[in-house]
């Protein structure tokens, strides 16, 4: 864990968006509260009443927040530091099974956080929800209220808004797409002008329109380029939506031959991939490896990728070290990371933006609560690592890092210039505010950071 002194903590920003429950229903459940509390936490007399009081305070905060929805509070650094202090006390109490202290501190937190407040108040409330969820069993109706899952439509809208206003995802996609194009160009004399991208997490397919357009710029009506994308997705519906979106977009480029094949993640093996002679193969592992949940699955995936002998493998991962076996280190690392993400949104959207509320509630907030509410013995919790750790894993599985071209850095700087609104852009490692981009590993990686916090790192690899 990096330093956590007062000066550093002052830079953290925080929040809450949840769904209110019915007062009558909660009163009916009060007598059952004792069985709703996590059995791993020591109980004492009156604990169930305190839990109920905590949830009432949360409900009151939501109601007050609803009435002053358009109010934007002026940030108070002293108050922000106090909220962070309360979060640390709460997390430590939960880690030590000190139920009374945790409830008391979380109650005070709910009295001071706000949906329409500054970024410290907002992010603090999401972490408070995640900590409360650890006090409850998953059978509790209150647990469902706090951890209510977003719908597919809500999740898609939040992702779309974040993609539109922040350089976070665009930096990742544009950087690795540039590496893929350069790998394709190097083999142009022997690849029949054919590129096959294998995307292990197609998600919504937002990465590929820019690649389609870039390839079209290099093609002519008499010398067309063939692009095939094989994408793995979570559901058939997601794959069908992605295919429709990409095929429709590609129709506007008549000098490009486009094909899409969707495969269900986990249900389709790499042997089902259709490979063609001499085509350039690019494997896309953007924000994918941490979704595998175990190191053995990461190893199996990298071995399978290596067996394809691709021309290039591109990797992007969140820059974070979260030990699933240590709750406090996971909490502190997550707090630093998401505080930077919330803070960076202030540079992308106005303070009273409804789009920002959507992003925080259905994307960042959802991730925060999921990260906090994990079982320390659950092998399925996400493993986040530093770029240096991913480098070691890639090298141990037969890959060598490729130096990214100067075009990638130029493109990233241009993106930040376009996307930065209120804070100055920082380049080449400067860290006195705003977004910044900088080289890693002697040019073999490119990172996006906010102030002194690295958010994500992109890299490219080839088989040896």
N, C-alpha and C positions, 0 to 999 in steps of 0.2 A: 504494500500500500504506500502510495506517495504521501508526502507530508500533509498533516492535518492540523497545522497551527492556525491560530485565529485569523491571521492575514489571508491564508488560503481559503479558509472556510467563508470569509466575507465575500469571496467571489462566487460562492454557490448560490443558485437560485432555485425556488421551489413551488406543491398544489393539490387540487382535488376536483374530480368530476365523478359523481356516482349517481345511482338512481335511488330516489327516496322510497321508503316502504310505507305501508299503511300503519298508522298509530294503533288502531284497534287490533290489528294482527299481532303487532309486537307485544301489546299488553297480554293477549291471549297466550303468547309464547313465553311470557316472563317466568312462569312456574317451571317451564322446561329448560330454563337457561343453563342450569348446572350440567345438563347432558349435552349442551351445545358447545361447551368450552373444551378446548383441546385437552385430552386426558394426560398429555405429557407435561402439562403445567400443574404445579401444586395448587390445590384449592384450599380456601379457608372460609370461615363463616362470613356470609355476606358477599362473597365473590360474585355470585350470580346477579345480585342486585347491582353491583358495580359495573358489570358487563352491560346490563340493560341501561344503566345511566349513561355509560359511554356511547352507546348507540343512539340514545336520545339526544345527546349533545351533537353527535354527527348529523342527525336529522335536523336539529335546530339550525346548525350552520348552513345546511343546504337550503332551508327555507329562507333564511336571511339573505343568503347569496342570490337566490332567485329574485327577490324583490329589488335588489340593487344591481341587477345584471349589467347595466350600462355604466356603472360606476367604476372608475379606474383609480386605484389607490397609488399614492406616491410611495416609492420604495424607501424603506427605512432600513439601512444596513445594520443598525443595532438590533432591530427587531428580527431581521433575517438571521443574524447570528444566534439569537435566542431560539428561534425555531429549529435551527440545525442542532443546537445543544439539546433541545428536547427530543429530537429524533434519535440522537446518539444515546441518550438515557433510555429511551423506550426500547431501542434495539438491544442494548446491553441487558436490560431487565428481562426481555423475552429470552435472550440467549442463556441467561442464568436462571430461568424459570421463576423469576420474581414477579408474580402475577399482579400483586397490588401496586407495585411501583409502575409497571407497564401501563395499567389501566389509568392510574392517576395522571401520568405524563401525557398519555394519548388524549385524555379528556381536555387537558390544557391546550394541547395542540389544536384540537378541533375548535377551540374558542378563538384561535388566532389565525387560522388559515382561511382562504377565500378563493372562490372560483374566479372572481373578477379582480383579485389583488395583483401584486407584483409577482415576478417569476419565482421568488423564494416561497411565497405563500402557496402558490399553485403546486409546485413540485412537492413541497412538504406534505400537502394533503394527500397526494397519490401514495407517497411512501407511508403515510399514516394508515391509509386503507389497507395497504399490503401487510403492515404489522398487525392490524386488528384481525385480518383474515387468519393470521397464524395463531390467534387466541381461540379460534372457533373450529369446530369440526366441520367437515365438508357436507354433513347432513343438515347443518343448521340453515334455516331459511334466511338468517341474517348474512350468512356466508354467501349465499346465492345473490343477495341484494348487493353486497359489496363487490363481488367478483363476477357480476353479470357479464356474460360474453357479448361481444359486439356481433351484429349481424354481418353477413357478407357485404351488404350494401354499405353499411357504416364503415367497415374496414376498408373497402375499396375507395370510398370518398376521402377518408382521412389520408390514405396512402397517396391518392391523386393530388390532394392539396399540398402535402409535404413535398412531393416530387416537383410540383409547380413552383413553389415559393423558395425552397431551400436548395443550396447546392449539394446537399448530402448525397442523395441517390444519383443525381446527374453527374457529379464528380466521379463516382464509382463507375458508372456506365460509360461515360465518354472516355475515361482514361483507358479502360481495358478494351473498348472498341477500337481505339487507335492502335493498340498493340496487335489486335486481331487483324486489322487491315494491313499493317506492315508485314505481318507473317504471311498473309495472302500474297502480297506484292512480291515478296522474296521468292516465292515458288511459282510465280505467274507463268514462267516458261514451261513448267511441267505439270501444272495442276488443271489444265484444260479450262482455265478461268472459272473453276468451281470451288466454292467454299461451303463446308459443312460445319455448322455450329451445333454442338451438343450442350444444351443448357440443362444443368441438373436441378434448377429451380426456376422454371419459366415465370412463375408468379403471374403478373398481369401482362408480361411481354413488353413493358415500357422501355426496356433496354434497346430493343432492336430497330425501331423506326430510324434512329440516327444512323445505324449501320447500313440499313437499306438505302438511305439517301446518299451516304458517302460512297457506297459501291456503285450506285447509279451514276454518280459524277465521274467515275472512272470508266464507264461503259459507253458504247454507242449502239445505234440501232442495228448495225451490221456486225458488231463484235460484243455480243451481250455477255453478261456475267450471270452465273448460276449460283443462287444462295439457297441452301437447305438448312432449316432449323429443326432440330429434334429437341423437343422440350418436355421435361418431366414436370408434372403438376400434382396437386393434392386431390383434385376431383375432376370428373369428366366435364362437369359444368364449367370449371375454371379453364380447362384445356380448350373447350369449344369456344368460349368467349374470347380467349387469347387468339385462337386460330382465325376467328372471324375478324377480329380487330387488325391483325397483321396482314392477312390476305387482302382485306379492303384497302389498307394503306399501300401495299406493294403494287396494286393495280395501277396506281398513278405513275409508275416507272416502267415504261414499255421496253426499255433496254435491259431489264433485269428479269431473269426467270426465277420465280420464288416458289418454294415448296415448304410445307410445314407438316411435321409428324408429332402428334401428342401422345405421350406415354404416362401412365399412372406411376407416381413415385412409389417405390417399394413393390409394386406389382409387376414391374417390367424389368427384365434383366438386360445388361448391356449386350448380350448375345443377340438380342432382337433388333439391334441397330443395323440399318442398311448402309453399308459402306460401298463407295464407288471407287474405281481405280483412279489413282493420281489426284484425287481431290484433296485440298488442304483441309485438315481437320483441326478445329479449335474447340477446346473443352472449357466451358464457362462454369466456374465455381464461385460466383458472386453471392456473398452472404449465405452460403450453403453449408459449409463444413460444420459450423456450430449447431446446425439443426439436427445433426446426426446423433447427438446426445451421449455418445460414448466413444472413447478413443479407439476401440476395436472396429467400430463402424467407419471411423475416419480412415483407419489403416486399410480396411477392405476396399473402400471407395478409391483411395489413391492407388492401390494396387490394380484395381480394375481400369482406372483411367490410364495408367502406365501401359497396360496391355493393349490399349488402342493405338499406341504409338502416335499420339497427336503431334501436330506441328507446333502447337502452343497450348498452354493451360493458363488461364487467367484466374486469379484469386483476389477477392476483396473480403475483408472481415473487419468487424468492429474492433477498435483498439481498446481492449479491456482485459484485465486479469481477474477473474472471479472464481475463487476456489469453492466448488460445490460442497466441500466438507467443512468449510468454515463460514458460518453465517455472518459473523461480524465483518470479516474481510470482504465477503460478497456484498454486504450492505454498504460499506464505505466506498468500495470501488463503483458500485452502481450509483450511489449518491453523487459522486464526482462526475460520472459520465452523463447522467441524465440532467444534472444541474447545468452542465455545459450545453446540452441540447436545448433545454428550455431557454437558457440565456440567449442562445444563437437565434431563436425564433424572434426575439425582440428586434433583431436586425433585418428580419424578413417580412414582418407583418406589423401593422399598427397595434397599439395596446388594446384597443377595443374590438379587435378582429374576431368575427365569428368563425372564420376559417381556422384561426389558431386554436380556439376552443375545441373545434372538431378534431384537429390533429392531436391535441393533448389528451382528449378523452378517449378516442378510439384507436390511437396508435401508440404514442409514447406512454400514456397512462396505463394502457393495457399491458404493455411490456413491463413497466415498473411493478405492477401488482403481481404479475406472473413470476418475476424474478424474486420478489420478496417471499411469496407463498410457495416455497418449494420444500420438499421433504429431503432432509440431509442424507437419507439413505436411498433416495430415488435415483436410479441410474439414468433416468431419462431427463434429468435437468441439464440445461445447456452449459457447455464448456466454452467460456470466452478466454482467449489467450492474447498475448502480445504478439506483434509482428515477428519478433525474433523467435518465438516459440513455433509459429507456423513455418518459418523458414527452416528450422531444424527438422520439422516433420516432413516437409516437402523433400529436402535433401536426403533424408533417411529412406525415402521411398523411390529414389532414382531420378530425381528432378534437379535441374540446375537453373538458377535464376537468370533471367534475361535483363539486360540494361534497357530501361525505357528511354525512348527517344526524346529529344528536346521538344518535339511537337506536343508530347503529352503534357509537359510543364506549361508550355505556351497556351495550350487549350484550357488547362485548369485555371490559369491566371485570368484568362478572358472570361471564363464562366463565373469566377468570383467577382469580377468587375461588374458583370451584368446583374448578378444576383444580390450584391451587397448594396444596401440602401442607406443605413444610418451610421454604421461604424466603418472605420477605415480598414482597407484590405491589408493584410500583412503577408509578405512574401519571403521565401528563402529563410525560414526559421525565426523571423522576428516575432515577438510575442507580446506586444504592448496593446493588444486589443483587436477584436474582429476576427474574421476568418483568415486563415493562412494556409499555404501549401508549401511543402518542403520535401526534398529528396530523402530517401532512406537507403541504407546499405549500398553506398557508393552508386546511387542512381538506379538500383534494381528494384526500388519501391518508391511510391509517391503517396504522401499522406495529406489528408485534410484535417486541419485543426481549428479549434475555436479558442482564442486567447492562448493559455498555456496548456490546453488539453488536446491531445491527439484524439480525433474521433474515429477515423477509419483509414486503412492503408490498402493500396492496390499494388499488385505485383504480377509478373508474367514469368512462365516457366517452360522448359522443354525437357524432353526425356534424354537421359544419358545411358 
